[in-house]
């Protein structure tokens, strides 16, 4: 395994973490936009509150890692796709600002609206760029780019609905939990209908796509059985497999694009030192949040497994 292989693996790991955690926050913003029930919106805001900004550390990691490990790739992507990437950054800023401002001035009705719209804009733009890069296309407005943007947004919505089921139960709101279960079933079915035909049309032949399909089908079965904790694992596996399967078809000449091994050695050492602080801190933040106020409510028939 070369330095370039290790660097690419780290980038994909960071992208997976951003999709699984930050992507779920974007999906929660979508449900916040379409839901007309204030109680559902309160559950979403409570679930996002402690973690929503911390999740962007994964995006920062991916950007810095790509810039230092594969400078030519970084330059090509940024120069060719600066419009959608700028829109994605604008969406991140607008989303974070309106999430805070809505708390300070709840009478402004356009804050929640802008929060929801920007939560859709960012994953759409990032997904469209990622798909174009993976398929060797040229424009994020192409059919492949549009497909990638829609699929990424749907994946985020699906993850958010799956996660919010348990968050609602922790707050003792079984009714909201059942609504999010319905959202998860609908968005999960939509993702399945989008992912498999799209993978075939784009020529994705990675076995990871089959793993994603199997994990997605199992997730729907677990949702029907109300195994709300187990489905978090299978849903995450289904979503991450799509990302790794798409990366498998990119066909980049890693060794030619990679920085000098001496430079990568320095990057790996710095990354290892930073991870000793960052990873335990984030893990502890998640543990504290899960131990926070709110007890899962429900009868034996509604118990998550």
Buried (B, 14 or more C-beta within 10 A) or exposed (E): EEBBEBBBEBBBBBBBBBBBBBBBBBBBBBBBBEBEEEBBBBBBBBBBEEBBBBBBBBBEBBBBBBBBBBBEBBEEBBEBBEEBBEBBBBBBEBBBBBBEBBEEEEEEEEBBBBBBBBBBBBBBBBBBBBBBBBBEBEBBBBEBBBBBBBBBBBBBBBBBBBBBBBBBBBBBBBEBBBBBBEBBBEBBEBBBEBBBEBBEEBEBEBEBBBBBBBBBBBBBEBBEEBBBBBBBBBBBBBBBBBBBBBBBBBEBEBEEBBBEEEBBEEBBEEBEEEEEEBEEEBEEEEEEBEEEEBEBBBEEEBEBE
